[in-house]
Amino acid sequence: MIRLAESLGGYATVLGKGERDAGTILIVTLCHGKGGTLYERMPQTDGSRTFVAAKRENAENPAEFSEYLARRRAQDADMWLIEVDIADPERFIAGLNELR
């Protein structure tokens, strides 16, 4: 995932390490450091699991987004939290969904 972001001209970093084999993966996407969106893999009706936007940063209250991420991390210590800053976040997530 980090290599994919870098190959597309973006930057990715692990904000929180989780369980190596079974931890949930949450991805925060940014575009030029702004407009955070949290993506989480969710089960679909066909049995697949794709990344779906679960929460978007409110530009008027960005602290709320950070607090939400902190609460999620506190609830699930096995969770991976990865931040990706990339020019086209939706395209990046679509690419990840195609890989799965």
ZADO-1210 file (C-alpha; in nm, 4 decimals, padded with zeros to 6 digits):
<atoms>
<atom x="00.0000" y="00.0000" z="00.0000" code="MET" pos="1"/>
<atom x="00.2798" y="00.2389" z="00.0888" code="ILE" pos="2"/>
<atom x="00.4679" y="00.1475" z="-00.2285" code="ARG" pos="3"/>
<atom x="00.1535" y="00.2006" z="-00.4363" code="LEU" pos="4"/>
<atom x="00.1072" y="00.5486" z="-00.2901" code="ALA" pos="5"/>
<atom x="00.4699" y="00.6361" z="-00.3583" code="GLU" pos="6"/>
<atom x="00.4528" y="00.4999" z="-00.7142" code="SER" pos="7"/>
<atom x="00.1591" y="00.7344" z="-00.7770" code="LEU" pos="8"/>
<atom x="00.3528" y="01.0350" z="-00.6470" code="GLY" pos="9"/>
<atom x="00.2022" y="01.0333" z="-00.3002" code="GLY" pos="10"/>
<atom x="00.3262" y="00.9699" z="00.0504" code="TYR" pos="11"/>
<atom x="00.2089" y="00.7141" z="00.3037" code="ALA" pos="12"/>
<atom x="00.2940" y="00.6467" z="00.6645" code="THR" pos="13"/>
<atom x="00.1828" y="00.4073" z="00.9342" code="VAL" pos="14"/>
<atom x="00.0220" y="00.6046" z="01.2169" code="LEU" pos="15"/>
<atom x="-00.0591" y="00.2982" z="01.4253" code="GLY" pos="16"/>
<atom x="00.0612" y="-00.0606" z="01.4017" code="LYS" pos="17"/>
<atom x="-00.1840" y="-00.3364" z="01.4694" code="GLY" pos="18"/>
<atom x="-00.1993" y="-00.7153" z="01.4765" code="GLU" pos="19"/>
<atom x="00.0305" y="-00.8452" z="01.2031" code="ARG" pos="20"/>
<atom x="-00.1963" y="-01.1205" z="01.0726" code="ASP" pos="21"/>
<atom x="-00.5506" y="-01.0164" z="01.1596" code="ALA" pos="22"/>
<atom x="-00.5627" y="-00.6458" z="01.2371" code="GLY" pos="23"/>
<atom x="-00.8258" y="-00.4250" z="01.0792" code="THR" pos="24"/>
<atom x="-00.6831" y="-00.1746" z="00.8301" code="ILE" pos="25"/>
<atom x="-00.8101" y="00.1830" z="00.8302" code="LEU" pos="26"/>
<atom x="-00.6805" y="00.4312" z="00.5742" code="ILE" pos="27"/>
<atom x="-00.6896" y="00.8083" z="00.6106" code="VAL" pos="28"/>
<atom x="-00.6529" y="00.9830" z="00.2766" code="THR" pos="29"/>
<atom x="-00.5523" y="01.3439" z="00.2329" code="LEU" pos="30"/>
<atom x="-00.4961" y="01.5609" z="-00.0720" code="CYS" pos="31"/>
<atom x="-00.2091" y="01.8045" z="-00.0161" code="HIS" pos="32"/>
<atom x="-00.2556" y="01.7681" z="00.3604" code="GLY" pos="33"/>
<atom x="-00.6255" y="01.8561" z="00.3580" code="LYS" pos="34"/>
<atom x="-00.9673" y="01.6960" z="00.3341" code="GLY" pos="35"/>
<atom x="-00.9172" y="01.3854" z="00.5452" code="GLY" pos="36"/>
<atom x="-01.1370" y="01.0861" z="00.4694" code="THR" pos="37"/>
<atom x="-01.1317" y="00.7629" z="00.6672" code="LEU" pos="38"/>
<atom x="-01.1749" y="00.4414" z="00.4672" code="TYR" pos="39"/>
<atom x="-01.2528" y="00.1058" z="00.6220" code="GLU" pos="40"/>
<atom x="-01.2886" y="-00.2354" z="00.4598" code="ARG" pos="41"/>
<atom x="-01.6535" y="-00.3346" z="00.4751" code="MET" pos="42"/>
<atom x="-01.8293" y="-00.6525" z="00.3633" code="PRO" pos="43"/>
<atom x="-02.0317" y="-00.6211" z="00.0426" code="GLN" pos="44"/>
<atom x="-02.3371" y="-00.8175" z="-00.0675" code="THR" pos="45"/>
<atom x="-02.1248" y="-01.0302" z="-00.3035" code="ASP" pos="46"/>
<atom x="-01.9039" y="-01.1432" z="-00.0142" code="GLY" pos="47"/>
<atom x="-01.6086" y="-00.9202" z="-00.1021" code="SER" pos="48"/>
<atom x="-01.4620" y="-00.6599" z="00.1313" code="ARG" pos="49"/>
<atom x="-01.3891" y="-00.3186" z="-00.0155" code="THR" pos="50"/>
<atom x="-01.2667" y="00.0080" z="00.1291" code="PHE" pos="51"/>
<atom x="-01.5609" y="00.2419" z="00.1898" code="VAL" pos="52"/>
<atom x="-01.5569" y="00.6005" z="00.3164" code="ALA" pos="53"/>
<atom x="-01.6585" y="00.5764" z="00.6822" code="ALA" pos="54"/>
<atom x="-01.5932" y="00.9350" z="00.8002" code="LYS" pos="55"/>
<atom x="-01.4990" y="01.2659" z="00.6426" code="ARG" pos="56"/>
<atom x="-01.3172" y="01.5536" z="00.8066" code="GLU" pos="57"/>
<atom x="-01.5328" y="01.8602" z="00.8700" code="ASN" pos="58"/>
<atom x="-01.3336" y="02.1639" z="00.7533" code="ALA" pos="59"/>
<atom x="-01.5032" y="02.3758" z="01.0217" code="GLU" pos="60"/>
<atom x="-01.4035" y="02.1357" z="01.3007" code="ASN" pos="61"/>
<atom x="-01.0936" y="01.9338" z="01.2001" code="PRO" pos="62"/>
<atom x="-01.0231" y="01.8371" z="01.5626" code="ALA" pos="63"/>
<atom x="-01.3356" y="01.6201" z="01.5598" code="GLU" pos="64"/>
<atom x="-01.1796" y="01.3960" z="01.2922" code="PHE" pos="65"/>
<atom x="-00.8578" y="01.3541" z="01.4919" code="SER" pos="66"/>
<atom x="-01.0555" y="01.2773" z="01.8071" code="GLU" pos="67"/>
<atom x="-01.2601" y="01.0165" z="01.6193" code="TYR" pos="68"/>
<atom x="-00.9414" y="00.8457" z="01.4991" code="LEU" pos="69"/>
<atom x="-00.8017" y="00.8453" z="01.8532" code="ALA" pos="70"/>
<atom x="-01.1224" y="00.6867" z="01.9867" code="ARG" pos="71"/>
<atom x="-01.1165" y="00.4179" z="01.7178" code="ARG" pos="72"/>
<atom x="-00.7534" y="00.3413" z="01.7987" code="ARG" pos="73"/>
<atom x="-00.8326" y="00.3168" z="02.1718" code="ALA" pos="74"/>
<atom x="-01.1212" y="00.0765" z="02.0990" code="GLN" pos="75"/>
<atom x="-00.9113" y="-00.1578" z="01.8846" code="ASP" pos="76"/>
<atom x="-00.5436" y="-00.1931" z="01.9674" code="ALA" pos="77"/>
<atom x="-00.5048" y="-00.4500" z="01.6852" code="ASP" pos="78"/>
<atom x="-00.6057" y="-00.1911" z="01.4224" code="MET" pos="79"/>
<atom x="-00.3653" y="-00.0582" z="01.1601" code="TRP" pos="80"/>
<atom x="-00.4001" y="00.3121" z="01.0819" code="LEU" pos="81"/>
<atom x="-00.2334" y="00.4257" z="00.7614" code="ILE" pos="82"/>
<atom x="-00.2291" y="00.7813" z="00.6287" code="GLU" pos="83"/>
<atom x="-00.1915" y="00.8473" z="00.2572" code="VAL" pos="84"/>
<atom x="-00.1422" y="01.1960" z="00.1131" code="ASP" pos="85"/>
<atom x="-00.2017" y="01.1707" z="-00.2606" code="ILE" pos="86"/>
<atom x="-00.3326" y="01.3902" z="-00.5430" code="ALA" pos="87"/>
<atom x="-00.6325" y="01.1671" z="-00.6252" code="ASP" pos="88"/>
<atom x="-00.7437" y="00.9816" z="-00.3091" code="PRO" pos="89"/>
<atom x="-01.0548" y="00.8268" z="-00.4666" code="GLU" pos="90"/>
<atom x="-00.8494" y="00.6778" z="-00.7491" code="ARG" pos="91"/>
<atom x="-00.5994" y="00.5398" z="-00.4989" code="PHE" pos="92"/>
<atom x="-00.8754" y="00.3677" z="-00.2992" code="ILE" pos="93"/>
<atom x="-01.0336" y="00.2333" z="-00.6199" code="ALA" pos="94"/>
<atom x="-00.6951" y="00.0848" z="-00.7099" code="GLY" pos="95"/>
<atom x="-00.6722" y="-00.0841" z="-00.3699" code="LEU" pos="96"/>
<atom x="-01.0210" y="-00.2270" z="-00.4111" code="ASN" pos="97"/>
<atom x="-00.9210" y="-00.3759" z="-00.7463" code="GLU" pos="98"/>
<atom x="-00.6209" y="-00.5482" z="-00.5857" code="LEU" pos="99"/>
<atom x="-00.8353" y="-00.7263" z="-00.3284" code="ARG" pos="100"/>
</atoms>
